Amino acid sequence: MSELAPKVGSWYRNLEDGRLFEVVAMDEDDGTIEIQYFESEIEELDTDTWGELVLEFTAAPEDWSGPYDDLISDDMGDTEDAHHPQNWSDPMKDFD
C-alpha cells in the first residue's frame, strides 16, 4: 500500500509494473487524482486506488521523448525539402 501522498508535479514509479507517471491534477472535493504516464496516457484515480498502489518517488525522466515514441518520421511533415521564400524581406508575398 502507498504511504506516499500525491503531490501535483511530483513523479512516481509504480513498483508493480515499473511505469513512471506524474501527478498532474488533484480534486479534493471529488477525491480524484489525475496522473499522466511517461508514455503520455492520462488516467484518473480515486484516493482508495491511490492507496493500493506500491509507489516510490522518482526524479522526472531526462528522456523527454517518451510521449513521442509513437510518432514516425512521416508525422513530422516534409523536413527534407522545406520551403524557403526567395525574398526573405517580404515573407507575406508568397501568400495569396
Summary of the structure (lengths in Angstrom):
residues: 96
radius of gyration: 21.1
end to end distance: 62.6
largest distance: 64.2
contacts: 175
relative contact order: 0.19
helix: 18%
strand: 28%
